[in-house]
């Protein structure tokens, strides 16, 4: 059970990082 919770936490972090990267890329391209 603990491993599943950790996996979900890691997946959430990866998704957040992906969105942050997309936002940064969009800002750079729109300048």
N, C-alpha and C positions, 0 to 999 in steps of 0.2 A: 504494500500500500504506500509506503514511504517513497519507494522508487518511482511510482506513478506520479505522485505529487511533485517530486523533483523534476521529472520529465516535463510535466505540464508547465512548471515554472520556467524551465529552460526554453521551451517552445514559445512561451509568452514573451520572454526576453528577446528571442530571435525575431519574432514578428515585430516587436517594438523597434528593434535595430533596423529591420528592413524598411519600416515606414519612415524612420528618421533619415535613412539613406535616400529614399525616394524624395522626401521633402527637400533635403539639401541639394540633391541633383536638380530638382525643379527650380529652386531659387537660383542656382548657378546658371541654368539654361535660360531663365527668364531675364537675366540681367543684360 
